[in-house]
Amino acid sequence: MTLHGEKQQEKWRDFAAGITMGTAMVPVFVLVPLMLREVGMDFAGAYTASVLAAILGTLVMGLLRLPLALMPSVAMSSYLVYLVGISQGLSWQQLLGAGFAASAVGSFLSCLSVGRWLREAVPPVICRLIPGGIGVMLIITGLIQSRILVRSPWTVSMLGNFQDPMAYLGLMGILLTLIMMAMQFRGALLWGFAFMSVVSFAEGFWAVPDAPFMLPEGLDKVAGQLNLVAENDGEAVHLIAAVLTLLVIWGSMNWSALQVLPEELRESRKRAKSLTAIFAMGCVSSLGGSLPVSLSPVSAVGMSCGGRGFMTALGAAILLTAALFCEPALRSLADFPVMVVPVLVGAGFMLIQRMIREFQHHSVKWDLPELAAAASLLLIMPLSGSMAAGLGAAVIGYCLLHGVAGEGKQIPVASWLLAAMFVLYFVYAAL
């Protein structure tokens, strides 16, 4: 009886962790469709396609017994929409086509022997630093969304005005969530979100729309609309560059993000299958009208809450299924996003704790190349809001400094190749 009761508690813990992880995923499904709307994509269609892709991708990870969430990446979406779409004139159909092509090539390469060579391109010390970089990025994102940090004409940012309701409510939610985390209160992130929702509604900052629920719509306007045909040579160059950039950056981000897995789940063969599955789901999501799904940083939220397997993925999928019918209500949340701030900040602290535990178990000799990589990930990634920028700077600095120190032969060829590709990425992004 005791064993049976313990198993039931473990299943409930996994399921509740999935609910918390799904809650942290919800804001992205408002932000990404809003960006895609700027290149002419239907908001409702983009929302429906993104949520369906995330549900399917997360369940696929659950079938692999991994508590991971797949969803469109805000960083890669902003790159595609603003740099490739708006700046270079590609349509949203071509953006979907670029995502499909990169996913198909990545899926093919990951099944070959070269896939193992490519997966070893990110140095181990950088892999261990990635959870901390993502954690700091989530914390800064939460502080900016709550206007605790605001833009400054003199420095990168400065403290906001705490007479602003957004700032003091955000600070209240963060403190309450951190207190519950310190007390090891189960589901602290979920309760922090619920508390902020109730307070925001009671204070009149957020109102339920007259029609908060509706059947999913718009999928017929976006599904099967991808386009890989360029109308001229200029478009062809931009399209090919976008495919190659996506392949390198997206593949590196996904493989590196797999390093946040707990040690008992970090088996190389399972991670290889996961990478192949992520690329395959990128193909499916592009065909369905969504930008390619990738491994979400909020996966660490579920794992930090005790999620370990399929029940975690199932809990997240059920919450996202409910969100599928709440598009009007969730769109209204975008006007007052302080409710998700406790989830973002709490998840950030959990990721930083995970990074610290990694370095406690695996000691590192902190020479200048390692320090440069750490500074890049812990500063550039959060300040730029781009995992690609932080990861690229870390890999380039790590390889370059080891090379000039006469230690270049100790760096794998794959790492040098990845550094060269990141150089091309930065040059291309500046054009």
C-alpha positions as CSV (number, residue, x, y, z in Angstrom):
1,M,0.0,0.0,0.0
2,T,2.8,2.4,0.8
3,L,4.6,1.7,-2.5
4,H,1.3,2.2,-4.4
5,G,0.7,5.4,-2.6
6,E,4.2,6.7,-3.3
7,K,3.8,5.9,-7.0
8,Q,0.5,7.8,-7.1
9,Q,2.2,10.8,-5.4
10,E,5.0,10.6,-8.0
11,K,2.5,10.6,-10.8
12,W,0.6,13.5,-9.4
13,R,3.9,15.4,-8.8
14,D,4.9,14.8,-12.4
15,F,1.4,15.9,-13.7
16,A,1.4,19.1,-11.5
17,A,4.9,19.9,-12.8
18,G,3.5,19.7,-16.3
19,I,0.7,22.1,-15.4
20,T,3.2,24.6,-14.1
21,M,5.4,24.1,-17.2
22,G,2.4,24.7,-19.4
23,T,1.5,27.9,-17.5
24,A,5.0,29.2,-18.2
25,M,4.6,28.4,-21.9
26,V,1.4,30.4,-22.4
27,P,2.8,33.9,-22.9
28,V,4.8,32.8,-25.9
29,F,1.6,31.9,-27.8
30,V,0.5,35.5,-27.6
31,L,3.9,37.0,-28.4
32,V,4.9,34.9,-31.4
33,P,1.5,35.4,-33.3
34,L,1.7,39.1,-32.6
35,M,5.1,39.2,-34.3
36,L,3.9,37.1,-37.2
37,R,1.0,39.4,-37.7
38,E,3.5,42.1,-38.7
39,V,4.4,40.1,-41.8
40,G,0.8,39.6,-42.8
41,M,0.0,36.3,-41.0
42,D,-3.5,35.8,-39.5
43,F,-3.2,36.1,-35.7
44,A,-5.9,33.5,-34.9
45,G,-4.3,31.0,-37.4
46,A,-0.8,31.6,-36.1
47,Y,-2.1,31.1,-32.5
48,T,-3.9,27.9,-33.3
49,A,-1.0,26.4,-35.3
50,S,1.5,27.3,-32.6
51,V,-0.5,25.8,-29.8
52,L,-1.2,22.6,-31.8
53,A,2.5,22.2,-32.7
54,A,3.5,22.7,-29.0
55,I,0.9,20.1,-27.8
56,L,2.1,17.5,-30.4
57,G,5.8,18.2,-29.8
58,T,5.5,18.1,-26.1
59,L,3.7,14.8,-26.2
60,V,6.3,13.3,-28.5
61,M,9.0,14.3,-25.9
62,G,6.8,12.6,-23.2
63,L,6.7,9.4,-25.2
64,L,10.5,9.5,-25.1
65,R,10.1,9.7,-21.3
66,L,11.6,13.2,-21.3
67,P,9.8,16.1,-19.4
68,L,10.6,18.6,-22.2
69,A,8.4,21.2,-23.8
70,L,8.6,22.1,-27.5
71,M,7.2,25.4,-28.8
72,P,8.2,28.2,-31.2
73,S,11.3,30.1,-30.0
74,V,10.8,33.8,-29.3
75,A,14.4,34.5,-30.2
76,M,14.3,32.6,-33.5
77,S,10.8,34.0,-34.3
78,S,12.0,37.6,-33.8
79,Y,15.1,36.8,-36.0
80,L,12.9,35.4,-38.8
81,V,10.2,38.1,-38.6
82,Y,12.2,41.3,-38.1
83,L,15.5,40.5,-39.9
84,V,14.5,38.0,-42.6
85,G,10.9,39.0,-43.1
86,I,10.5,42.7,-42.6
87,S,14.1,43.8,-43.3
88,Q,14.8,41.5,-46.3
89,G,11.3,41.3,-47.7
90,L,10.5,37.6,-47.4
91,S,6.8,36.6,-46.9
92,W,5.5,34.7,-43.9
93,Q,5.0,31.7,-46.3
94,Q,8.7,31.8,-47.2
95,L,9.6,32.0,-43.5
96,L,7.6,28.7,-43.0
97,G,9.4,27.3,-46.0
98,A,12.8,28.2,-44.5
99,G,11.9,26.6,-41.2
100,F,10.7,23.4,-43.0
101,A,14.0,23.2,-45.1
102,A,16.2,23.7,-42.0
103,S,14.2,21.1,-40.1
104,A,14.4,18.5,-42.9
105,V,18.1,18.9,-43.3
106,G,18.7,18.8,-39.6
107,S,16.6,15.7,-39.2
108,F,18.6,14.0,-42.0
109,L,22.0,14.9,-40.6
110,S,21.1,13.9,-37.0
111,C,20.3,10.4,-38.3
112,L,23.8,10.0,-39.9
113,S,27.1,9.4,-38.2
114,V,28.0,13.0,-38.8
115,G,25.3,13.9,-36.4
116,R,27.4,12.8,-33.4
117,W,30.3,14.9,-34.7
118,L,28.1,17.9,-34.9
119,R,26.6,17.3,-31.4
120,E,30.0,17.5,-29.9
121,A,30.7,20.9,-31.3
122,V,29.5,22.8,-28.2
123,P,32.3,22.6,-25.6
124,P,31.2,20.9,-22.3
125,V,31.9,24.0,-20.2
126,I,29.5,26.1,-22.4
127,C,26.9,23.4,-22.1
128,R,27.0,23.6,-18.3
129,L,26.8,27.4,-18.5
130,I,23.7,27.5,-20.7
131,P,21.1,26.9,-17.9
132,G,22.5,29.9,-16.0
133,G,22.5,32.1,-19.1
134,I,18.9,31.2,-19.8
135,G,18.0,31.7,-16.1
136,V,19.4,35.2,-16.1
137,M,17.6,35.9,-19.4
138,L,14.3,34.8,-17.9
139,I,14.8,36.9,-14.8
140,I,15.6,40.1,-16.8
141,T,12.7,39.4,-19.1
142,G,10.4,39.2,-16.0
143,L,11.8,42.4,-14.5
144,I,11.3,44.2,-17.8
145,Q,7.8,42.9,-18.3
146,S,6.9,44.2,-14.8
147,R,8.6,47.5,-15.5
148,I,10.9,47.0,-12.4
149,L,13.6,47.6,-15.0
150,V,13.1,50.2,-17.7
151,R,15.2,51.6,-20.5
152,S,17.7,54.3,-19.6
153,P,19.3,57.0,-21.8
154,W,22.6,56.6,-19.8
155,T,22.9,52.9,-19.0
156,V,21.5,49.6,-20.3
157,S,18.6,49.9,-17.9
158,M,17.5,51.4,-14.6
159,L,15.0,50.9,-11.9
160,G,11.4,51.8,-12.7
161,N,8.9,53.8,-10.7
162,F,7.4,51.8,-7.9
163,Q,4.3,54.0,-8.0
164,D,3.6,52.2,-11.2
165,P,1.1,49.5,-10.4
166,M,2.9,47.1,-12.8
167,A,6.1,47.5,-10.9
168,Y,4.8,47.0,-7.3
169,L,2.5,44.2,-8.3
170,G,5.4,42.5,-10.1
171,L,7.7,42.9,-7.1
172,M,4.9,41.5,-4.8
173,G,4.5,38.5,-7.0
174,I,8.3,37.8,-7.2
175,L,8.8,38.1,-3.5
176,L,5.8,35.8,-2.7
177,T,7.0,33.2,-5.2
178,L,10.6,33.3,-3.9
179,I,9.4,32.9,-0.3
180,M,7.3,29.9,-1.3
181,M,10.3,28.4,-3.1
182,A,12.5,29.0,-0.1
183,M,9.9,27.2,2.0
184,Q,10.0,24.4,-0.6
185,F,6.3,24.9,-1.2
186,R,5.2,22.5,-3.9
187,G,3.9,24.3,-7.0
188,A,5.3,27.7,-6.0
189,L,5.4,29.0,-9.6
190,L,1.8,28.0,-10.3
191,W,0.5,29.6,-7.1
192,G,2.5,32.7,-7.8
193,F,0.8,33.0,-11.2
194,A,-2.6,32.3,-9.7
195,F,-2.1,34.9,-7.0
196,M,-1.1,37.6,-9.5
197,S,-4.0,36.8,-11.7
198,V,-6.5,37.2,-8.8
199,V,-4.9,40.4,-7.5
200,S,-4.8,41.9,-11.1
201,F,-8.4,41.1,-11.7
202,A,-9.5,42.4,-8.2
203,E,-7.6,45.7,-8.8
204,G,-9.3,46.1,-12.2
205,F,-6.0,45.9,-14.2
206,W,-7.3,42.9,-16.2
207,A,-10.8,42.3,-17.3
208,V,-12.3,39.1,-18.7
209,P,-13.4,39.8,-22.3
210,D,-17.1,39.5,-23.1
211,A,-16.3,36.4,-25.1
212,P,-13.3,34.9,-23.4
213,F,-13.6,31.5,-25.1
214,M,-13.9,30.5,-28.8
215,L,-13.4,27.5,-31.0
216,P,-10.0,27.3,-32.6
217,E,-10.0,29.0,-35.9
218,G,-7.8,30.3,-38.7
219,L,-5.8,27.0,-39.2
220,D,-7.1,26.8,-42.8
221,K,-5.5,30.2,-43.5
222,V,-2.0,29.1,-42.5
223,A,-1.7,25.3,-42.8
224,G,0.1,24.0,-45.9
225,Q,1.0,27.6,-47.0
226,L,4.8,27.3,-46.8
227,N,6.7,28.5,-49.9
228,L,10.3,27.6,-50.8
229,V,10.2,29.4,-54.2
230,A,12.1,32.8,-54.6
231,E,10.9,35.3,-57.1
232,N,14.3,36.7,-57.8
233,D,18.0,36.2,-57.1
234,G,18.0,38.5,-54.1
235,E,15.2,36.5,-52.4
236,A,17.0,33.3,-53.2
237,V,20.1,34.5,-51.4
238,H,18.2,35.6,-48.4
239,L,16.2,32.4,-48.3
240,I,19.3,30.1,-48.5
241,A,21.0,32.2,-45.9
242,A,18.0,31.9,-43.6
243,V,17.9,28.2,-44.0
244,L,21.6,27.8,-43.2
245,T,21.4,30.2,-40.2
246,L,18.4,28.4,-38.8
247,L,20.1,25.0,-39.2
248,V,23.2,26.1,-37.3
249,I,21.7,28.2,-34.6
250,W,18.6,26.2,-34.1
251,G,20.5,22.9,-34.0
252,S,23.1,24.2,-31.6
253,M,20.4,25.8,-29.3
254,N,18.4,22.5,-29.1
255,W,21.4,20.3,-28.5
256,S,22.8,22.7,-25.9
257,A,19.5,23.1,-24.2
258,L,19.3,19.3,-23.8
259,Q,22.1,19.8,-21.2
260,V,19.5,21.0,-18.7
261,L,18.3,17.5,-18.3
262,P,18.8,15.9,-14.9
263,E,21.8,13.5,-14.8
264,E,19.6,10.4,-14.6
265,L,18.0,11.4,-17.9
266,R,21.1,12.6,-19.7
267,E,21.9,9.4,-21.6
268,S,23.6,10.2,-25.0
269,R,21.4,7.9,-27.1
270,K,18.3,9.3,-25.6
271,R,19.5,12.9,-26.3
272,A,20.3,11.9,-29.9
273,K,16.8,10.6,-30.4
274,S,15.4,13.7,-28.8
275,L,17.4,15.9,-31.3
276,T,16.1,13.9,-34.2
277,A,12.5,14.1,-32.9
278,I,12.8,17.9,-32.4
279,F,13.9,18.4,-36.0
280,A,11.1,16.1,-37.3
281,M,8.6,18.1,-35.3
282,G,10.0,21.2,-36.9
283,C,8.9,19.8,-40.3
284,V,5.5,18.9,-39.0
285,S,4.9,22.4,-37.3
286,S,6.1,24.2,-40.5
287,L,3.6,22.2,-42.6
288,G,0.9,23.0,-40.1
289,G,1.4,26.7,-40.3
290,S,3.7,27.3,-37.3
291,L,7.3,28.4,-37.1
292,P,9.5,25.4,-36.2
293,V,9.2,24.3,-32.6
294,S,12.3,24.0,-30.5
295,L,13.2,23.0,-27.0
296,S,11.8,25.6,-24.7
297,P,13.8,27.0,-21.8
298,V,10.8,26.7,-19.6
299,S,11.3,22.9,-19.7
300,A,13.5,23.5,-16.7
301,V,10.4,24.8,-14.8
302,G,8.8,21.4,-15.0
303,M,12.0,19.5,-14.1
304,S,12.6,21.8,-11.2
305,C,9.1,21.1,-9.9
306,G,9.8,17.4,-10.0
307,G,8.7,16.4,-13.5
308,R,10.5,13.4,-14.9
309,G,8.5,11.7,-17.6
310,F,5.3,11.3,-19.7
311,M,2.9,12.6,-17.0
312,T,4.8,15.9,-17.1
313,A,4.3,16.2,-20.8
314,L,0.7,15.1,-20.4
315,G,0.0,17.8,-17.8
316,A,1.5,20.5,-20.1
317,A,-0.4,19.2,-23.1
318,I,-3.8,19.3,-21.2
319,L,-3.2,22.9,-20.1
320,L,-2.2,23.9,-23.6
321,T,-5.3,22.2,-25.0
322,A,-7.4,24.4,-22.6
323,A,-5.4,27.4,-23.8
324,L,-6.4,26.5,-27.4
325,F,-9.9,27.7,-26.6
326,C,-8.9,30.8,-24.7
327,E,-7.3,32.9,-27.4
328,P,-9.5,36.0,-26.7
329,A,-8.7,35.9,-23.0
330,L,-5.0,35.3,-23.5
331,R,-4.8,38.1,-26.0
332,S,-6.1,40.4,-23.3
333,L,-3.4,39.2,-20.9
334,A,-0.8,40.8,-23.3
335,D,-2.0,44.2,-22.1
336,F,-1.0,43.4,-18.5
337,P,1.7,40.7,-18.6
338,V,2.7,41.1,-15.0
339,M,0.9,37.9,-14.1
340,V,3.6,35.7,-15.7
341,V,6.4,37.6,-14.1
342,P,6.7,35.3,-11.0
343,V,6.8,32.2,-13.3
344,L,9.7,33.7,-15.3
345,V,11.7,34.9,-12.4
346,G,11.2,31.8,-10.3
347,A,12.2,29.6,-13.3
348,G,15.3,31.7,-13.8
349,F,16.4,31.1,-10.2
350,M,15.8,27.4,-10.6
351,L,18.0,27.3,-13.8
352,I,20.8,29.2,-12.0
353,Q,20.7,26.7,-9.2
354,R,20.9,23.9,-11.7
355,M,24.0,25.5,-13.3
356,I,25.7,25.8,-9.8
357,R,25.0,22.1,-9.1
358,E,26.6,21.1,-12.4
359,F,29.8,22.9,-11.6
360,Q,29.8,21.5,-8.1
361,H,29.7,18.0,-9.6
362,H,32.1,18.8,-12.5
363,S,35.0,21.1,-11.5
364,V,36.3,23.5,-14.2
365,K,39.7,25.2,-14.5
366,W,38.7,28.8,-14.9
367,D,41.2,30.1,-17.4
368,L,40.6,33.1,-19.6
369,P,38.7,31.2,-22.4
370,E,36.3,29.7,-19.9
371,L,35.8,33.1,-18.2
372,A,35.1,34.7,-21.6
373,A,32.5,32.0,-22.4
374,A,30.9,32.5,-19.0
375,A,30.7,36.3,-19.5
376,S,29.2,35.9,-23.0
377,L,26.5,33.5,-21.8
378,L,25.7,35.3,-18.6
379,L,25.8,38.8,-20.0
380,I,25.2,38.9,-23.8
381,M,22.4,36.3,-23.8
382,P,20.3,38.1,-21.2
383,L,21.0,41.7,-22.4
384,S,20.4,40.9,-26.1
385,G,17.5,38.6,-25.3
386,S,18.9,36.1,-27.8
387,M,20.3,32.7,-27.0
388,A,21.9,32.6,-30.4
389,A,23.9,35.7,-29.7
390,G,25.1,34.5,-26.3
391,L,25.9,31.0,-27.5
392,G,27.7,32.3,-30.6
393,A,29.9,34.8,-28.7
394,A,30.8,32.1,-26.1
395,V,31.8,29.6,-28.8
396,I,33.8,32.1,-30.8
397,G,35.6,33.5,-27.7
398,Y,36.3,30.1,-26.3
399,C,37.9,28.8,-29.5
400,L,39.7,32.0,-30.4
401,L,41.4,32.4,-26.9
402,H,42.4,28.8,-26.8
403,G,43.8,29.1,-30.3
404,V,46.0,32.2,-29.6
405,A,47.2,30.5,-26.3
406,G,48.6,27.7,-28.4
407,E,45.9,25.2,-27.4
408,G,44.0,25.1,-30.7
409,K,44.7,21.4,-31.3
410,Q,42.8,20.6,-28.1
411,I,39.7,22.1,-29.5
412,P,37.6,19.7,-31.7
413,V,37.3,20.5,-35.4
414,A,33.6,20.6,-35.0
415,S,33.9,23.4,-32.4
416,W,36.1,25.4,-34.8
417,L,33.5,24.9,-37.6
418,L,30.7,25.9,-35.4
419,A,32.6,29.1,-34.4
420,A,33.2,29.9,-38.0
421,M,29.5,29.5,-38.7
422,F,28.6,31.8,-35.8
423,V,31.0,34.4,-37.3
424,L,29.1,34.2,-40.6
425,Y,25.8,34.5,-38.6
426,F,27.0,37.7,-36.9
427,V,28.2,39.1,-40.2
428,Y,25.0,38.2,-41.9
429,A,22.9,39.6,-39.1
430,A,24.7,43.0,-39.4
431,L,24.0,43.3,-43.2
